[in-house]
Amino acid sequence: MFDRAILNVVQENNQLTSSEIGDRVGLSSTACLRRLARLRQTGIIKADVAIVDPAVGGARVTLVVQVSLEREQATLLDQFKKAMIAQPEVVQCYYVTGAHDFVLIVNVRDMAAYDEFTQAHFFNNPNVRQFSTSVVMREVKFSTRIAL
């Protein structure tokens, strides 16, 4: 119960002190600090990060890309996963079921940069059968919050 309450608070603002979190969830500062340390140590809290506005890097384009592979052998899947993990333009990568194998969220400075990305990672990859791209026109909702 207290862990869930703490997680709900830090998902909104992880810059609060343990005393402020404790006040919100009904625990002492020390108990809060101990619980937070355990939540981090066990991997329940995966990271403490700052979410930066993509516009800071200049004009940005966000794209949702669906990728289908030619063959789904374990080594080929791992190669594609590793290649996408290594690309800073790929901000999210999901291995999915359905008509496509992967869904990517790609953030680039402009369409010319996306063209370079597709040439390097899709057209020049013999295991990529096809990909389709949707350009994000406007962000309607963005959240990293997990409903608990």
N, C-alpha and C positions, 0 to 999 in steps of 0.2 A: 504494500500500500504506500509506504513512504517513498520507496524507490520510484514507483510510477509518478508520484507527485513531484519528486525531484527531477525526474526526466522531463516531465511536462514543463517545468519552470526553465530548465537549462536549454530546452529546445527553442524557447522564445528569446532567452538572453543568457548566454553562458559567461557573461562578464560580471554577473552578480557575485557578491561575496558570499561565503558560506553562511554568514550571519543573516544576510538578506534572504537567501534561499530558505534557511531554517525558519525565519519568521513567516514565510509564505506557506510552508508545509507543516509547521508545528513541531519542529525539532530544534535542538541546540545546535550551535555553530559547529561544535566538535563532532557531534553525531552526523551532521550533514557532510562535513569534510571526510569523515571515515567512509560513509556510504558512497560519496563521489569517487573516492580513491578506488574502492572495490569495483564500482561500475566501470571505471576506466581499465583497471587491471584485468577484469574478466572479458573485456572487449564489448560490453554492452554499449558503452560510449566509445564509438570507433575513432572519433577525432574531435578536436576542438579547433575550429577553423573560422576564418573571416570570409564572408561571402562578398565578393567584390563585383561591382557593377561592370559588366562586360564593356560598356561604352568607354571606360577608362582607357582601354587599349585603342581607341579611335573608333571609326565607324565599324560596326560589327553586323554580321549576318549569322543567324542561327538556322540550322537545317536539321530536319528529321529525315534520316536515311535508312531505308530498308534494303538489306543485302541478302541475296540468295547465293549460296555456294554451289559449285558444280558437284563436288563430292564431300561427304560429311565424315570422312575418316578422322579418327581421333587426332592423328598428327597434323592433318590439314586444318582442323578446327583450332587446335592449339596454336598453330602458326598464325592464323588470322587473328585470334584473340590477342596474342603477344604483339602483333603488329599494331592493332588498334590501341592497346594499352600504352604503347610507346609514342603515340601521336598526340601532341599537346592540343591539337584542334578537336580531338574526340574527347568531349567532356563527360559523356556517358556511353556505355556500350552494354547491350543486353543480348544474350543468347536466348532466342525465343522459339516457341512452337508456332505452327501455322504455315502460312504461305511463304514466309521468309525465314532465314536462319538467324539474322541479327537485326537489331534496331539500334542505330547510332544517333546521338545528339552531337552535332558538329558545330563548332563556333569558329568562324573565320573573319578576317577583316573585310573581305569583299568577295564577289563571285569569281573574280580572277584567281584568288587564292583557293577557292573551292575547286575550280577547274584543275589547278595544279595538284590538289589533293586527290581528286578522282583519277587523274592520269597516273599518279604514282601508286595508288593503293587499290584501285579497282580495274582500270583498263589494262594495267601492266601485271595484273595478278591472274594467271590462267585458271585459278580455282574460283574466281568470282564469275558466276553465271550472269547475274543481272543485279542492278540496283535501281531504286527509285528514290527521288528526293522531293521533299516538301519544304518550301521556304517558309519560315515563321514570319508572318506579317506583323504580329503584335503579341507580346506576352500578356496573357490574360491572368494566369496564376502561376507562380513559381514558389515552391516550398520545399524545404528539406525535412519538415516536421513529419514524424510518424505518429499516427493516432493511437493512443494507448488506452 
